[in-house]
Amino acid sequence: MLYGLLLIKINRAVKKILNWITGLFKDEKGSPSSKRFIGILCGITLCITLYANSFTHGDVKPADTLVNAVAMLAFGCLGLASVDKIWGKKEGEKTEE
C-alpha cells in the first residue's frame, strides 16, 4: 500500500518536471520554438565545455573565437525569443498589404 502511494507521488512529480521542461521550449502561444531550443542547447553546451576545460591543460582548450561564437548564438537566440514575446504580433492584429 505504501509502495503504491510512493509510486503515485513520484509519477506526479516526474510529470510536473517534464511539463516544466517542455514549457521551456514553447513560445507564449504554446507552439515549439526553435530559437529557444537552440539557445538553451548552446548555453548548456557552452557551460559543459567550459567546466570540462577547467580541468584540462591549456593546449586542449577550444579557440576563443569558437567559445565567443557559441555564446553569441545562445544569447542571440534567447534574446530573439524574448523580443518576439514582447513585440510580436498579437493574434487579433492584421498585417498590412
NORMO-V220502 format. One record per pair of residues at least 24 apart in sequence whose ideal C-beta (glycine too) atoms are under 7 Angstrom apart, sorted by the first residue. I is the first residue (numbers start at 1). GAP is how many residues later the second one is. If there is no record, write none. Layout:
i;gap
I;GAP
I;GAP
//
This chain:
i;gap
27;57
27;58
28;57
33;48
35;42
35;45
35;46
36;42
36;45
38;39
39;35
39;38
39;39
39;42
42;28
42;31
42;32
42;35
43;31
45;25
46;24
46;25
46;28
//
